[in-house]
Amino acid sequence: MSSESPENVLFVVMDTVRKDRLTPYGYDRPTTPNLESFAEEATVFEQAVAPAPWTLPVHASLFTGMYPSRHGADQENPYLEGATTLAQTLSAAGYDTACYSSNAWITPYTHLTDGFTDQDNFFEVMPGDFLSGPLAKMWKTLNDNDSLRTLADKLVSIGNVAHEYLAGSDGADSKTPAVIDRAMTFIEGSEQSFTFINLMDAHLPYHPPDQFAREFAPGVDSTEICQNSKEYNSGARDIDEEEWEAIRGLYDAEIAHIDDQLGRLFDWLKETDRWDDTMVVVCADHGELHGEHDLYGHEFGLYDPLVNVPLMVKHPALEEDRYEDQVELIDMYHTVLDALDVEGGTPAEPDDDAVALDRTRSLLSASYREFSKASNDDSGQIRDGEYAFIEYSRPVVELKQLEEKASSAGITLSEDSRFYSRMRAARRPESKYVRIDRIPDEAYRLDEDPDETEDLSEAGDDVIEATESALSEFESNIGGAWTDALDDDVSDDSVEQMDEEAQERLRDLGYLE
């Protein structure tokens, strides 16, 4: 770590933002002029890999330094428990910590906000205070009862469901300025701070502010295009190329709105003389598919538009340049600890699993990814950091919605399909191998086939075979590969077993009539 390390960290997650839609990564539309300027002061990472393709497990990894198979937060177990978070560690070390977002997964009832001295969720349906009140109380009860697990899974997804139906041109996007305002107020009142924000604009549905829609999606009516990915993925609705172009235009407009608001935040930090004393991280938790591989959204695959994410970091120990070697988002946990000179590893609760700073995972360290020098017991620290690992458990909530869309269209989904599958992958810049529990594995030479169009899992390619071997080693370290398919039943027939208060809460949220 550099001796001139800043005393503050601003960590920005642009939810659901693809790397190839950003100007610093070569996009030919001016979606992100402020990030382009930021990139001139930061290190731009070309090969950053997320540990999962969706919000909950990725943020749990960012906050714990653990892979999803270790921290356990996924839709089969949709909350984080038994792990000490980055915020808990930094708060105990004397830092002011804050988390602001409009993502319904990043709330007290999933425990992702544990340890933050200040937090708010700008979710348009339920305020943060409610999320830490009656809903939080019944949340663990639901999850501890196996027969009610699916209902609990549906409940935690209220953000995505309500976002689809209730967000409008003044809805979801209006939350980002509030998040930025709240972050500035917090930073202004802090001497040493860790500020985390998640910006949801680029998550479906796309209803950008008019000024950005006019530039990037002129003439497009956002209420007329397909805003429900499950309709397309189930086969209930087709999308032609003209509609895809409209969807991509609206998506670009949403990203432009994020960029505009980040520019406002960055300008304020400079104007108030806080910029030089702040490490700034900007990344995405995952990307999005717009018809590639016949998929819409970020479920049911581990393709690069989902997991090779943007990452830019401003810190005096890093060169203002582009970094071509592969890194993992899980490394950011250690990078933040290193930047603030906090060792970590002390459990916040007696039985917690707490990860200490390991400088072989810190971007600021001279020994970065020299895993032969690792100080932690980390399943992914193999082969001198050549590989990244990605895990994807079955998406119960999205699968239930997919089944409903298919059923309403008279379509029967095959149980032996990617929709019901769990997946794990090993990746390096040249190649990727994906293990899938219900359908054949997939493998790609990313250096020769970056769009992942030719499956080489049976081709006998030496690079692919080495990648599969690395995945096998990772799987062995975490307790074995997923080989037995899960029960395909995702029904929620046990609603009547819930008490009346819980049923009333679900009625309030629109799940029951």
C-alpha positions in Angstrom: 0.0 0.0 0.0 1.2 3.5 -0.8 2.2 5.7 2.2 0.0 8.5 0.6 -3.1 6.3 0.6 -6.3 8.4 0.9 -8.3 8.3 4.1 -11.6 7.9 2.5 -13.2 5.4 0.0 -16.1 6.0 -2.4 -17.3 2.7 -3.8 -19.8 3.0 -6.7 -21.7 0.0 -8.2 -23.5 0.7 -11.4 -26.0 -2.1 -11.3 -26.5 -4.1 -14.5 -24.1 -2.0 -16.6 -22.3 -3.7 -19.5 -18.6 -2.9 -20.0 -19.1 -2.5 -23.8 -21.6 0.3 -23.4 -19.2 2.7 -21.7 -17.1 5.2 -23.5 -13.8 4.4 -21.6 -14.2 0.8 -23.0 -14.5 1.9 -26.6 -18.2 2.4 -27.1 -18.8 4.7 -30.0 -21.8 6.4 -28.4 -21.1 9.2 -25.9 -22.9 7.5 -23.0 -20.3 8.3 -20.3 -18.3 11.4 -20.8 -17.7 11.9 -17.1 -16.4 8.3 -16.7 -14.2 8.9 -19.7 -12.7 11.9 -17.9 -12.5 9.8 -14.7 -10.6 7.1 -16.6 -7.8 9.6 -17.3 -7.1 9.7 -13.6 -7.8 6.1 -12.8 -6.7 2.6 -13.7 -9.1 1.0 -16.2 -9.3 -2.8 -15.8 -10.0 -4.7 -19.0 -10.5 -8.1 -17.5 -12.5 -7.7 -14.3 -14.7 -10.7 -13.4 -17.7 -10.8 -11.2 -18.2 -13.9 -8.9 -21.8 -14.3 -10.0 -24.2 -12.8 -12.6 -26.6 -11.0 -10.3 -26.8 -8.6 -7.4 -27.1 -10.6 -4.1 -24.2 -13.0 -4.3 -21.9 -10.4 -6.0 -22.5 -7.8 -3.2 -22.1 -10.4 -0.5 -18.7 -11.2 -2.1 -17.7 -7.6 -2.2 -18.7 -7.2 1.4 -17.1 -10.4 2.8 -14.2 -11.3 0.5 -15.8 -14.8 0.0 -17.0 -16.6 -3.1 -20.8 -17.3 -3.2 -20.3 -21.0 -2.2 -18.6 -19.8 1.0 -20.8 -16.9 2.1 -24.0 -18.7 1.0 -26.1 -15.7 0.0 -28.1 -16.8 -3.0 -31.7 -17.5 -4.0 -31.6 -20.9 -2.3 -30.6 -19.0 0.9 -31.3 -15.4 0.1 -29.7 -13.5 2.9 -26.2 -13.2 4.3 -25.5 -14.6 7.8 -22.6 -15.9 9.8 -20.1 -13.6 8.0 -18.5 -10.4 9.2 -18.9 -7.7 6.6 -16.5 -5.1 5.3 -18.6 -2.4 6.9 -18.6 -4.1 10.3 -14.8 -4.3 10.1 -14.3 -0.7 9.0 -16.8 0.6 11.5 -15.0 -1.2 14.3 -11.8 0.4 13.1 -13.3 3.9 13.5 -14.5 4.7 10.0 -17.8 6.3 9.3 -19.6 3.9 6.9 -22.7 4.4 4.7 -24.7 2.5 2.1 -27.2 4.1 -0.1 -29.1 2.3 -3.0 -32.4 1.7 -4.6 -31.8 -2.0 -4.9 -34.2 -4.1 -2.9 -31.6 -6.8 -2.3 -29.3 -4.4 -0.5 -31.4 -3.9 2.6 -31.4 -4.9 6.3 -33.5 -8.0 5.7 -30.8 -9.6 3.5 -28.1 -8.4 6.0 -26.0 -6.8 3.3 -26.2 -3.5 5.1 -24.9 -5.0 8.4 -22.2 -2.8 9.9 -23.0 0.4 8.0 -23.4 3.3 10.5 -25.8 5.0 8.1 -27.9 3.3 5.4 -31.0 4.0 3.4 -32.7 2.2 0.6 -34.4 4.5 -1.9 -36.6 1.7 -3.1 -39.8 3.2 -4.5 -42.2 0.8 -2.8 -41.0 0.3 0.7 -38.8 2.7 2.7 -35.7 1.5 4.5 -37.2 1.8 7.9 -40.0 -0.6 7.0 -37.4 -3.1 5.6 -35.7 -3.2 8.9 -39.1 -3.6 10.7 -41.9 -6.1 10.3 -40.6 -7.5 7.1 -37.2 -8.2 8.6 -38.8 -9.9 11.5 -40.7 -12.4 9.4 -37.9 -12.8 6.9 -35.8 -15.3 8.8 -38.8 -17.2 10.0 -39.8 -17.7 6.4 -36.4 -18.9 5.4 -36.0 -21.2 8.3 -39.1 -23.1 7.2 -38.3 -25.2 4.1 -41.9 -25.3 3.0 -42.0 -21.5 2.9 -38.7 -20.9 1.3 -40.0 -20.2 -2.1 -42.3 -17.5 -0.7 -39.4 -16.0 1.1 -37.5 -16.0 -2.2 -40.3 -14.2 -3.9 -40.6 -11.7 -1.1 -36.9 -10.7 -1.3 -37.4 -10.1 -5.0 -40.0 -7.5 -4.5 -37.6 -4.9 -5.9 -37.5 -6.5 -9.3 -41.2 -7.3 -9.5 -42.5 -3.9 -8.2 -39.8 -2.1 -10.2 -41.2 -3.7 -13.4 -44.8 -2.6 -12.7 -44.4 0.7 -10.8 -41.4 2.4 -12.2 -42.0 5.1 -14.8 -40.2 8.0 -16.3 -40.2 9.7 -13.0 -39.8 6.6 -10.9 -36.6 4.6 -10.8 -34.4 7.3 -12.2 -35.6 9.8 -9.7 -33.8 7.8 -7.0 -30.3 8.2 -8.3 -30.1 12.0 -7.6 -31.4 11.3 -4.1 -28.7 8.6 -3.6 -26.0 11.1 -4.7 -27.4 13.9 -2.5 -27.4 11.6 0.5 -23.9 10.4 -0.2 -22.6 14.0 -0.4 -24.3 14.9 2.9 -22.7 11.9 4.6 -19.2 12.6 3.2 -19.5 16.2 4.2 -20.1 15.3 7.8 -17.3 12.6 8.0 -13.5 12.8 8.5 -12.7 9.2 7.6 -15.4 7.4 5.6 -16.3 4.4 3.5 -19.3 5.3 1.3 -21.0 2.7 -0.8 -23.7 3.4 -3.4 -25.6 1.3 -5.8 -27.2 3.0 -8.8 -30.1 1.0 -10.4 -30.9 3.0 -13.5 -29.7 0.4 -16.0 -31.7 -2.4 -14.4 -35.0 -3.3 -16.2 -37.3 -1.6 -16.8 -35.8 1.2 -18.8 -37.6 4.5 -18.4 -34.8 7.1 -18.7 -35.3 10.8 -18.1 -36.5 12.6 -21.2 -33.3 14.5 -21.8 -31.3 11.3 -22.2 -34.1 9.4 -24.0 -34.2 12.1 -26.7 -30.5 11.7 -27.3 -30.1 7.9 -27.2 -33.5 6.6 -28.0 -35.3 9.3 -30.0 -38.9 8.5 -30.8 -39.0 5.4 -28.6 -41.9 4.9 -26.3 -40.6 3.0 -23.3 -44.1 1.7 -22.5 -44.4 0.0 -25.8 -41.3 -2.2 -25.9 -40.7 -5.5 -24.1 -39.7 -4.6 -20.5 -40.2 -8.1 -19.1 -37.2 -10.4 -19.8 -39.2 -13.5 -18.8 -41.7 -13.0 -21.6 -38.9 -13.3 -24.1 -36.9 -16.0 -22.4 -39.9 -18.2 -21.9 -40.8 -17.9 -25.6 -44.0 -16.1 -24.9 -42.9 -13.0 -26.9 -40.6 -12.4 -29.8 -38.4 -9.3 -30.2 -37.3 -8.2 -33.7 -34.1 -6.3 -34.4 -35.9 -3.0 -34.5 -37.2 -3.5 -31.0 -33.8 -4.7 -29.8 -32.4 -1.4 -31.1 -35.0 0.5 -29.1 -34.2 -1.5 -26.0 -30.5 -0.9 -26.4 -31.1 2.8 -26.9 -33.1 3.1 -23.7 -30.4 1.2 -21.9 -27.8 3.6 -23.2 -29.9 6.5 -22.0 -30.1 5.0 -18.5 -26.4 4.7 -18.4 -26.0 8.3 -19.5 -28.1 9.3 -16.6 -25.9 7.4 -14.2 -22.9 9.1 -15.8 -24.4 12.5 -15.4 -25.1 12.0 -11.7 -21.6 10.6 -11.1 -20.2 13.7 -12.8 -22.1 15.8 -10.3 -20.7 13.8 -7.4 -17.1 13.9 -8.7 -17.3 17.6 -9.4 -18.5 18.2 -5.8 -15.6 16.1 -4.4 -13.2 18.3 -6.3 -14.8 21.6 -5.5 -14.7 20.7 -1.8 -11.1 19.6 -1.8 -12.0 15.9 -1.1 -11.0 14.4 -4.4 -7.3 13.8 -3.7 -8.0 12.3 -0.3 -10.6 9.8 -1.7 -10.0 6.4 -3.3 -12.8 6.1 -5.9 -13.9 2.7 -7.2 -16.5 2.5 -10.0 -17.6 -0.9 -11.2 -20.7 -3.0 -12.2 -21.9 -5.9 -10.3 -22.9 -7.7 -13.5 -24.0 -6.9 -17.0 -27.0 -7.6 -19.2 -27.9 -9.6 -22.3 -30.0 -8.1 -25.1 -30.7 -11.1 -27.3 -27.2 -12.6 -27.3 -27.5 -16.4 -26.9 -31.2 -15.9 -27.2 -31.4 -14.5 -23.7 -32.7 -11.2 -22.2 -31.6 -10.0 -18.8 -28.9 -11.5 -16.6 -30.2 -14.9 -15.7 -29.5 -18.4 -17.1 -26.0 -18.0 -18.3 -22.4 -17.0 -17.5 -21.5 -15.3 -20.7 -19.0 -12.5 -20.8 -21.4 -9.6 -21.2 -22.7 -10.7 -17.8 -19.5 -11.4 -15.9 -16.6 -9.5 -17.6 -17.6 -6.2 -15.9 -16.2 -2.6 -15.9 -13.9 -1.7 -13.1 -12.0 1.6 -12.7 -10.1 2.6 -9.6 -8.4 5.9 -8.7 -5.7 5.5 -6.1 -2.2 7.0 -6.0 -0.6 3.6 -5.8 -2.1 2.7 -9.1 -0.9 4.0 -12.5 -3.3 6.1 -14.6 -3.4 3.4 -17.3 -5.2 0.3 -18.6 -4.6 -3.0 -16.9 -4.8 -6.0 -19.2 -4.4 -8.9 -16.7 -7.4 -10.5 -15.1 -8.7 -9.4 -11.7 -11.7 -10.4 -9.7 -14.3 -8.2 -8.0 -13.8 -10.3 -4.9 -10.4 -8.7 -4.7 -12.0 -5.3 -4.0 -12.7 -6.4 -0.4 -9.0 -6.7 0.3 -8.1 -3.6 -1.8 -10.4 -1.4 0.4 -8.9 -2.9 3.6 -5.4 -2.3 2.3 -6.2 1.3 1.2 -7.5 2.1 4.7 -4.7 0.1 6.5 -7.2 -2.2 8.3 -6.2 -5.8 8.8 -9.7 -7.2 9.4 -10.3 -10.9 10.3 -11.9 -10.2 13.7 -15.4 -11.6 13.8 -18.2 -9.1 14.6 -20.1 -12.0 16.3 -18.5 -15.0 18.1 -19.5 -17.5 15.4 -18.9 -15.3 12.4 -16.6 -16.2 9.5 -14.3 -13.2 9.0 -11.8 -12.8 6.2 -8.5 -10.9 7.1 -6.6 -8.7 4.7 -4.7 -10.8 2.2 -2.4 -8.6 0.1 -2.2 -11.2 -2.7 -5.8 -10.1 -3.4 -5.2 -6.3 -3.0 -4.8 -4.3 -6.2 -2.5 -2.0 -4.3 0.0 -4.7 -3.4 3.3 -5.6 -5.1 2.4 -9.3 -4.5 -1.1 -9.0 -6.0 -2.3 -12.4 -7.2 0.9 -14.2 -6.3 -1.2 -16.8 -4.5 1.8 -18.9 -3.4 2.2 -16.1 -0.8 -1.4 -16.1 0.2 -2.3 -15.7 3.9 -5.9 -16.8 3.8 -7.6 -20.1 3.2 -9.3 -19.2 -0.1 -10.6 -21.8 -2.5 -9.9 -19.6 -5.5 -6.2 -18.9 -4.7 -4.7 -21.4 -7.1 -2.3 -21.3 -10.1 -0.8 -17.9 -9.3 -4.0 -16.0 -9.9 -4.4 -17.0 -13.6 -8.1 -17.9 -13.2 -11.3 -16.3 -12.0 -14.2 -18.3 -10.7 -17.9 -17.7 -11.1 -20.9 -19.4 -9.4 -24.6 -19.4 -10.2 -27.2 -21.2 -8.2 -30.6 -21.8 -9.6 -32.6 -18.5 -9.7 -35.7 -19.6 -7.9 -37.7 -16.3 -8.2 -36.9 -15.7 -11.8 -37.6 -19.3 -12.7 -41.1 -19.1 -11.1 -41.9 -16.0 -13.1 -40.5 -17.7 -16.2 -42.8 -20.6 -15.7 -45.8 -18.4 -15.2 -45.1 -16.5 -18.5 -44.6 -19.8 -20.3 -47.8 -21.3 -18.9 -49.9 -18.3 -19.8 -48.7 -18.7 -23.4 -49.3 -22.4 -23.5 -45.6 -23.2 -23.4 -44.0 -26.1 -21.4 -40.4 -25.5 -20.4 -38.0 -28.4 -20.5 -36.7 -29.4 -17.1 -33.5 -30.3 -18.8 -32.7 -26.8 -19.8 -30.5 -23.9 -18.7 -33.4 -22.4 -16.9 -33.3 -25.0 -14.2 -29.5 -25.3 -14.1 -26.8 -24.4 -11.7 -23.5 -23.3 -13.2 -19.9 -22.8 -12.3 -17.1 -21.4 -14.5 -13.4 -20.9 -14.6 -12.2 -18.0 -16.7 -9.0 -16.5 -17.9 -8.7 -13.9 -20.7 -8.0 -16.6 -23.3 -10.7 -19.1 -22.3 -13.7 -20.1 -20.2 -15.1 -23.4 -19.1 -18.7 -23.6 -17.7 -19.9 -26.7 -15.7 -23.7 -27.0 -15.9 -25.7 -29.6 -14.0 -28.7 -30.3 -16.4 -27.3 -29.6 -19.9 -23.9 -30.2 -21.5 -21.0 -28.1 -20.4 -19.9 -25.1 -22.4 -16.4 -23.8 -23.2 -15.0 -21.0 -25.3 -11.7 -19.6 -26.6 -12.3 -16.0 -25.7 -9.1 -14.9 -27.5 -10.4 -16.3 -30.8 -14.2 -16.2 -30.2 -15.0 -13.3 -27.8 -18.7 -13.5 -28.6 -18.7 -17.2 -27.3 -20.4 -18.6 -30.4 -18.5 -21.9 -30.8 -18.7 -24.4 -27.9 -15.3 -26.2 -27.6 -16.1 -28.3 -24.5 -15.6 -31.5 -26.5 -12.9 -30.2 -29.0 -9.8 -31.4 -27.2 -8.3 -27.9 -27.0 -5.3 -27.7 -24.7 -6.2 -24.2 -23.3 -9.8 -25.3 -22.7 -8.7 -28.5 -21.0 -6.4 -26.5 -18.7 -9.3 -24.2 -17.8 -11.5 -27.2 -17.0 -8.8 -28.6 -14.8 -8.6 -25.3 -12.9 -12.4 -25.4 -12.4 -12.2 -29.0 -11.1 -9.5 -27.9 -8.6 -11.7 -25.0 -7.4 -14.7 -27.3 -7.1 -12.7 -29.8 -5.1 -11.6 -27.0 -2.8 -15.2 -25.9 -2.1 -16.5 -29.4 -1.5 -17.2 -30.9 -4.9 -18.9 -30.1 -8.2 -22.7 -29.7 -8.7 -23.5 -32.9 -10.4 -27.0 -33.9 -9.1 -29.8 -31.7 -10.5 -32.0 -30.1 -7.9 -35.7 -30.8 -7.6 -37.3 -28.8 -10.4 -40.4 -27.9 -8.3 -40.5 -24.2 -7.5 -44.1 -23.9 -6.6 -45.4 -21.8 -3.7 -48.4 -23.9 -2.7 -47.7 -23.5 1.0 -49.0 -20.0 1.3 -51.9 -21.1 3.4 -49.4 -22.2 6.1 -48.3 -18.6 6.7 -49.9 -16.7 9.5 -52.4 -14.0 8.7 -50.0 -11.1 9.3 -47.5 -12.5 6.8 -50.3 -13.1 4.2 -51.5 -9.6 4.7 -48.0 -8.3 4.0 -47.9 -10.3 0.8 -51.3 -8.8 -0.2 -50.0 -5.3 0.5 -47.1 -6.1 -1.8 -49.3 -7.5 -4.6 -48.4 -11.2 -4.3 -51.8 -12.3 -3.1 -55.3 -11.3 -3.9 
